[in-house]
Every structure is written in C-alpha cells, then in structure tokens.
Amino acid sequence: MSIIAKQKPTTTQTLQQKKAQGEKIVSLTAYDYTTARLLDTAGVDFLLVGDSLAMTVLGHSNTLSVTMDEMLHHVKAVVRGTKKALVVADMPFMSYTTNHATAIENAGRFIQEGQCGAIKMEGAHPQVLAVIDHLTRIGIPVMGHLGFTPQSVNTLGGFKVQGKSIKAAKQLLEEARQLQAAGVFAVVLEMVPVEVASFITEQLTVPTIGIGSGNQCDGQILVVDDFLGRYPDLSPRFVRKYLHLDTLTQHAVEEYGKDIRSGAFPDNTSEAFRFSPEFLPQLLKEWQTVALQNEDTSNIKRVV
C-alpha cells in the first residue's frame, strides 16, 4: 500500500495547518473519475471541479454556460475517484447570485448529492458575503476567489490582471479581509500582481491559492488541461506545461491509424483471441458445409 493511501483525507483544517507550518499547498482542477484518481494518487492536496470545464470539457468560449446539473455530474465523478484529496466544487454562474435561498440550496446540493468537501464562490459582493456567512454557519465550507474572476469576464472587459493600481490593490486587500471575516477557509487569488498577492497572503490567517499571482501565495492551482498541455486554445503566461498531450495524442492517433491501415494492429497472436486448435478442424468442416450450402467457398480459405 502506498504512503499516500495511508494518509488521512485532506480537510479544510489541513490546508490551514499547512499555511501555519509554512508548507505549500498543491492543487489542480479535475473533471472526471480517471483524472481524479491519478491526481489523488500523486498527492495533490485538493481538487477543484472548476467551472472551467465549460471550456475544457464542454467546448464553450467561457465559463458562463455551464449549469448546476452539469457541474454536479462532474463533481460526482471526481469524488468517486478521490480518496485523500479534498474535493471543492465551483458554484457556477447565476447559481448563487439570484437570491439567498437559491444559493444555499445549490451549495447544499454539491455537499449532499455531490458529496464533495467544500464549495467555491467568486467575488466579495455584499450578497456573496452574506451567503458565505450563512453557509459556513450551517456547516458548508467555502473557498473564496478574488482578482480575475472568470464569471465576471464581461464586466472586467476580458482576461485582465486585477489589482494593478494602488486603489485596486487596496480594494482587493479589503475584499480578502471581508471574505475571511465571512468564514472562508481559503482564498484563490487569480491574475494579481506578485507584490499585491504577497501582501494579502501575509495579512490573512487563511491560506491563499495563487493562479497567475506569483509564488508567495500559500499554494498554487492550475487547470489540469493547461498543466498537461491538452487544451491548446488558450495559453496564459502563468501556465507551465508539464506535458504536451495535445501533440503526443495527435502523434499517437496518427500511428494508430497507420497500424490499422497496414494490418499491423491488432496482432492476432498477442492482441486478439484464437479459437482452440483442438476444435478448429471441426469448426472448419462445419463452415465448409455451410459455405457449400450457400454455394460460396471463398470465405473458407481465409481461416485456414
């Protein structure tokens, strides 16, 4: 049994302990059972079922189109593939901003139906803060998200770095403090200048998870498809590709096609199943009778 398998499951308290001990937090997104199993076994601290699946899995141009039911479908798959890592579900666009009751109901579905360990919400609008306060009071852990918030891409004017001015940086710090006061167990800082993210990290008692915000955050997260190089449509400067599965997959498919067309795949000895030699003569005799009855012996030669 591996060391990873023997360790206790990661909780929100585990992540906070890591910050206190100066230990970095490792996280990635995941959207399916198989990927979740691999990442969990490799020792990732938490897996985010991000609404980024709208783009990487479902092919939308942004994250706004994914629904609660679609998110739940993927959350359930990731949870089934995870034994140790904390699974965090992204609350999709319009699932928590229409009204208080709907937000609570949708968050509850992720915990009850999806069986994940926590949920994530973007922004620090007063309505969002109120929901976070209520959810944490009733036992639903919440992760915050500041800086570039993908669900606000239209109002932010595209994929832009946030907190670049003194005023904007001070606003981010204030929002981070408000999220902490509301009860979040961690805050994602996306596309925030290194200096701003570093100062916010120092000021908070809860961990910060950076994405495009430098290495002074308490942990880091990347979209797994970016990390593995299998989503070539978008390449942010903060993404480091540890594999290039797009080109590797294309090459593998090309080789697969060549082998099929040449007859090299499958190999009848090692990659297929053979009829028992003991009964093959009898089978051929039976087939010969059938072929003669149909006045067609052309197929008999092929099995000899």
N, C-alpha and C positions, 0 to 999 in steps of 0.2 A: 504494500500500500504506500502511495506517495506521501510526502510530508504535507503537501497541500491538502490532501483528503483528510488528514488527521486534525488539521487546524479547525478551530471553531468558526462558524459563519461570521462574516463581517456584518457589523451593525453600525448605526449612526454614531453610537458611542465609540466604536472602534476608530472611526475616522477622526473624531475629536481628540481621542487619545494620541493618534499619530501626530496631529498638529502640536499637541503639548510636548511630545517627545522629540519633535523636530524630524519626524520620519515622513518622507514624501508619499503622497497618495497616488496610486496608478489607476487610471480608469479609461475605458473605451466605450463607444456605443456598441450595441448588439441588437439584432432584429430577428434572429432565428435560433432554433434549438442547437443546430450543429455548431454554429459560430460561438454561441454562448458556452457550450461545453469546452471548446478549445481555449477560449479566453479565460474561463474559470479555472481550468486545469493549469494554465500558465501562471496563475497567481494574481490576476487583476483584482484590485480591491473592490471596485463597484462597476456595474454595468448600467449604462443609461440606455433605455429604449427610447431613443430620441425621435422627435417629430421629423428629424432629418430623413427618416425612412420615406417620407413623402417624395423626396428627391432621389435617394439612392436605391430604394426598392420599388417604389410605385411610379417613378418617372415624371413627377411633376416638376415645374420650374422653380418652385419654392416650397416652404413648409406649410403653407396656409391651407392646403386642400385635404390633408389627412383628417379622418374623423375619429371619434371616440371608439367606435366599433373596430375600426382598422387598427388603432393603437392597441386596444385590448387583445386582439388576435395575436399580435406580435409579442406583447408583454407575456402572455400565457406561454408562448413557445420558448422565450428566453428563460423564464422561471423554471420551466421543465428541464432546461439544460444546465441549470446552475445549482451547485451545492454549497459553495463557500461565499462567493461574491455577493454583495448587497445589490439588489436589482431596483433601480429607480425608474419610474415611468414618467415620461414627459406629458404634461397636460396639453393637449392640442389647442390650436387657435379656436376661440369662442367657447371653449369648454368650461371656463372659469370666470369670464368677464361679463356675462349677460346678467346674472343675478347670483346672490349669495347661495340660495338653495341649490341651484343647478351646479355650482362649483363644488359644493360639499358632496352632492350626490355622485358627481363624476369622479371626484377623488376617492370616494368610498368604493366605487366600482373597481378601481385599479387595485385597491387593497383586498377587497372581498372576492371579486371574480378573478382578477389577475394574479392575486396572491403575491404581489411584489412587496418590497420592504419600505418604499417611500415614493413620493411623487415630486416633480419639479415644476415650478411656475416661473414665468418671466416677469420682470419688472417690479416696481415698488409703488404702484399707484395706490392711493388710499383704499380702494376697494379690494385690491390684491392683498394688501397688508391685513385687512380685516379678515379675509378668508384664511390667510395663513395663521393668524392668531387663533381662529376658531378651530381649524384643522388640528393644529398642534395640541390644543386643549383636549380634543376628543381622541387623541392617540394616533393621528396620521402624521408621520414625519414629512417635513417639506424642505426641499432644497431650493434656494433662490437662484436667480440668474440676472446679471446686470451687464452693462456695456452694450455691445451689439446684441440685440435680441431679435432673432430671425422672424418672430411673429409680427414685429413692428417694422419690417423691411420697407414697407410702402411709406410709412411716415418718416422713417430715417433717411429716405432717399437712396436706398441701395445698401450694399455691403460696405459700410464705412467704419473706420476706427472711431471709438467714442471716448470722451474724456480728454480731448486734446487741448482744450483751453482751461485756464485756471478756474473759471466759473463751472465748466462742465466737470472738471476733476473733483471740485468741492461737492458738487451735486451727487456724483457717484459715491463719494465717501458717506454723505448723509443718507443716501438710499441704502447703502450697505449696513449702516448702523440701524436703520429702521427695520430692515429685514431681520437682523439679529435680534432686535427687541421684540419682533413679532413671533420669534421662535424657530427660525430656520436652523438646520443643523450644519449647513454649508452653503457657500455662495459661489456659483460659476461666474467668472469674470471673462467675458469674451471680447477680444479685439480692443483691449485697453492698453494705453502706453505702459511700458515696464515700470516706470517710476510711480505712476498712479496705482497700479496693481500692487506694487511692493508696499506702498504706504498703507493702502487699505488692508492688506494682509496683516501688517503689524498692528493695526488698530482693532482688528476683530479677534474675538476669542474663538469663533467658529472657523473651520478651515475654508480657504479659498481654493477653487479649482480653476486653473487657467486654461484658456484656449486662445492662442494668439496674444497672450498678455505677459510673456516672459517667464523666467524660471524662478522668480521669487515667490510665486504662489505656493500654497501648501501642497498642491497636487496638479496634475495635468490630465486633460482629456482630449481625445481626437475622435473624429468619425472613423469607424473601423474601415469603411470603404476607401477613405482617403489614405489612412495608415497603410493599408495593404496594396494601394495603387490599383484598385479595380473600379474607381469612379473617375474617369478622365475628364468629365465635363467641367469640373471646377477645381482649380489648384491654388488655394490660398497660400500666401507666402509662409504662414506659420505651420504648414503641414510638412512633416518629414515622412517620406515614403520609405517604409522598411522592406517593402516588396513591390514588385511591378507586375501584379497579377493580370493586368489588362493585356500586356504584351505576352506574358507567359501563357495565359489562357488561349489567346489567339493562335500562338505558335502550336500549342498542344492540339487544338482543334484542326489546324491545318495538317499536322502529322497524322492525326486520327483519320481524316478524310483520305489522305494518300494511302494509308494502310488498307482501308476498306476497298478503295478502287483497285488496288493492286492484288487484293486477295490475301494480303499478309495478316489481316485481322478479320475474324479471330483465328488463332491457330487451333486446328482440330484436335491436336494432341494435348495441349496444355490449357486451352481456353474454351473447351467445349466438352460435351459428354458423348461417349461412344456406346453403341449397342454391344451387349455381351457377345464376345466372339463365339461362345458356346452355342448360342441360338441364332447367330447371324445366317448360317446356311439355310436353316428352316425358314427364316424371315424372307430371304431372297427367293426361295422356292414359292412361298405364298404370294409374294409380289409378282413373280413371273406368271403365276396362274391368273392373277387379277389383270395383269397387262395383256395377256393373250386374250382374255375375255373381252377386253376393250380394244383389241387389235392394235395395240401400241406397245412396242418393246423398247422404245427409245430411252425410257427412264431407268431401265434395268441396269444398263451399263454404268450409270453414274454412281451406283452404290457398291459396285464390285471392287 
